[in-house]
């Protein structure tokens, strides 16, 4: 429904609905900073209830209601593409679970807490990036711009967000230890040591999401799926191998930054090949 709102030229409605979802969670976070503790179950229930209210408002304002007629025909229409795009959305979430597990097994829970803590600190930028396909895909469909024009817009966005990520990494390095410990507790010191490298990995992910969004807008589900498998598989394998050899969160973060940057570069090069007709946009999607 957010995609629908943006596609209809009503992005403010999508922002308002998301803000309504964010506000209760932000209030819990602030309350925790001031020593108010809530049970995990309460936070989950509040998150779910806020999401339902947000969805209900979007449905009411857009005049959207669930329909079941024709759903089998809808599914039969190009179902492999739907499966690949759905898998792409799921793989990224599963990746974090396996990556954390790999770090815990090979380097210990302290190293895992440091890596996860650093990724958490870049969470606001990740949330900002998650809006890229939500905004861009309806825009590309509505305007019908050339592939070159679409990539120029995405590359400018990726440049800005990757620069913002690196600036954020520098700012996080300057956070007083007392403040860092208030947010992440005992894992702050381990987190601090890996922030620069996780920052580089997240900056590379800005470009990775840029080329993922580009291919999503073209309906190139094979390209999106294959690159997603490659990126997430390498991240898990790198975490396991670096932890096994070095038993260090720092080494894991360095190799994560390296492999993510390599895949981001490969994806950008593939975009340029697709734009100039050297490669099919979707590995024979069409």
PyMOL commands that set and color helices and strands:
alter all, ss='L'
color gray80, all
select helices_A, chain A and resi 2-7+11-33+40-62+71-76+79-107+109-121+123-143+147-173+177-217+221-246+249-275
alter helices_A, ss='H'
color red, helices_A
deselect
rebuild
show_as cartoon
